[in-house]
Amino acid sequence: YIEPGSPWENGFCESFNGRMRDELLNGEIFYSLREAQIIIEEWRKHYNTKRPHSALGYRSPAPETIIPMEHRPIMH
């Protein structure tokens, strides 16, 4: 049970907020709302699909299953 108005009591949210602050927000300066939206969305995609997570044995949570055409090996 988390007391209303006490988000710091939720360890999952606290962990995510700390990672977002350390990995993204401390290293960026946003000059517009649109720029912030684009950069944060790119970071979110990376965090949710490519970044290794310790709880998953350092595997990515949702690896891409479709390889874009430019990254596929060329078969002769």
Phi, psi and omega in degrees: 000131178247125179299133177305136180081013181233064183295340180291349178278350180264107183298326180293315179294318180297318179296314180296314181299320179295318179294317180298318178297311183292315187274339186233298192292326180290342183252006183235149169237122181262129181261351176205161177297319180298317178299317178298317180299317182292312182294318180293322178295318177298318178295319180299316178298316179297315182298319185273344184238326188247327187291128178292139180246134182297325181292344181252023181069034180060033171259160177282146185292322182218077182298148179293133180260344178251124179266125179302151184306320184290346181253000180282145177293147180273127180253133181255000000 
